[in-house]
Amino acid sequence: MSFYIDPTVYTARPEFSEGRLPKELRAYDLLDSLHIPYTRMDHAATATIDDCMEVETLLGIHICKNLFLCNAQKTAFYLLMMPGHKKFKTKNLSKQIGSARLSFADDAHMEEFLDITPGSVSILGLANDRKNQVQLLIDADVLKDEFIGCHPCINTSSLKIKTADILEKFLPAVHHSYTLVDLPWEDA
């Protein structure tokens, strides 16, 4: 079974909203209202970074790995953006943010705070975190790229957005800041 990708690269929101979820349409509305240009590709649902390889190539970007994490007590929640092919080890991050133990947060908190389901985690979900319950962590290597690749809150489309627009327009508009972290590259 091959992975379906619409080979068209769009420079605007979908022309028709039929079949699109409200959270996806809200993501486009917000980007448009902030005058943040983006390019978009539609494709079959992606569940992993490996699923995004062809999308990366066609958009000319690196898709970020977005991990929704929490502390052991489930009192602190984090959205970690890191290069898609960098290995994640909780010990490397825990020390940097002063958290004793981190694990993947549950689906219920992901939906409650970000209005996102597993496989669709994206920085754009912070627009739904109106109570600022999720702290954004960005690996320094992500900021080396001119563009960020992310989903519009659903994993059937991918966007290419200027990193500067995310940092300078999007994050202030959704009342979030970020903590810079430096995760090591490790051999597979």
Order of alpha helices (4+ residues) and beta strands (2+ residues): alpha-beta-alpha-beta-beta-alpha-beta-alpha-beta-beta-beta-beta
